[in-house]
Amino acid sequence: MCAKLTFLLVKILLNTKLNMSMYTSHHSRSDSSSSSKQLKNVSQELKLLQLWKQQEIIQKDKEKIERDAHLAILEKERRISKKEGENRLALLGKELRKIKNRYEKLGQKENSHRYEEHSHRRKIYKPH
């Protein structure tokens, strides 16, 4: 875009110089007034092009800021998501350990209960 803008500026300036060189001192006052109008038009166009260039730069900066903000938001969401996932895994691990401990305790109780039953039977059924 900057190259295009520069090309347009050079083209306008060259056209202005060519138009000015065509006028000589033997032209009437009306010719000089028309050349001053052309100069005003050219200067207006230059100002508009400069304004356009500034607006383009501002727009690019704005878009960059918006992209950076969006990336920052996405990164924050990713970190939060990762942390939540880690927390869920930790909770699942705790739950699994609790369940495992319960089964182990139940297994020990059942084994000890069976042993007690077995030992009672022996005591009951032992001949004296």
VENJO-V147060 format. One record per run of one state. SS is the DSSP state (H for helix, E for strand, - for the rest). FROM is the first residue (numbers start at 1). TO is the last residue. If there is no record, write none. Layout:
ss=(SS | SS)
from=(FROM | FROM)
to=(TO | TO)
This chain:
ss=(- | H | - | H | -)
from=(1 | 2 | 23 | 29 | 126)
to=(1 | 22 | 28 | 125 | 128)
